[in-house]
Amino acid sequence: MHIKSLSTQLVNQIAAGEVVERPSSVIKELLENSFDAGAGQISIDIEQGGAGLIRVRDDGCGIDKDDLRLALARHATSKIASLNDLEQVNSMGFRGEALPSISSVSRLTLISRTADSDCAWAITADGTEQDVDPKPDPHPQGTTIEVRDLFYNTPARRKFLKTERTELNHIEGVVRRLALSQFETGLTMTHNQKMLLSLKPAQSEVQQEQRIAKILGSEFIGNAVRVEFEASGLQLAGWVGLPTFSRSQPDMQYFYVNSRMVRDKLVSHAIRRSEEHTSELQSHLN
């Protein structure tokens, strides 16, 4: 058996299996890129649960014309330059795999404009490795990425997508989780041209609580307290529900480290034990 080098297209499609599990995975990667670009406003348009169309548009710093092709190349990124950079990553993404992986299993259009550019430039990709020259576009400063026909060239993976409603639920979950960690960015989302979510930038604590109420409900924020604590160079901040707002499942527990969503059994267990101790203490006091 001879050893052969895989084609770039096949390598990207294999990598896409790790990055693009379903439409919500695409949304997560594109939104994180927009946050890293310093976007103040992001609009998301979805059709057919993300299988037909995913469009994310932001007003961030944009991508230079000469970098558009590199944006669709694997392991090409502006976020790290050396091994030491990995120890102090402050961005949402850094591997440089998202866009090439997405473009290998969809029909992707990338349009971007920087502040000092006379116009925007657009480039397309569909997983066929064809080298397409950027074309001028009237797009304002920022970036729009349009992903159509997700998994069109990998029908086995498209077959495993769930119903439109189920995929949309996953997308909404991702957007809401990210919205709770990026208060300074406004977000809108439509599905089949129907507005589902509209969040203004939230700078003050009052505005942040209004955003939380929109996402988690007014009952939660009405039964929560703001906490801030700092020690040994670490800072803890957020909102914690009062014992009077107890739930049988942790569907409203969100943890972030440097604005990145994390899931950790140890943290979840610590929260659960603290709730149990609080409840026991209350019962003794009563």
Disulfide bonds with the S-S distance in Angstrom:
none
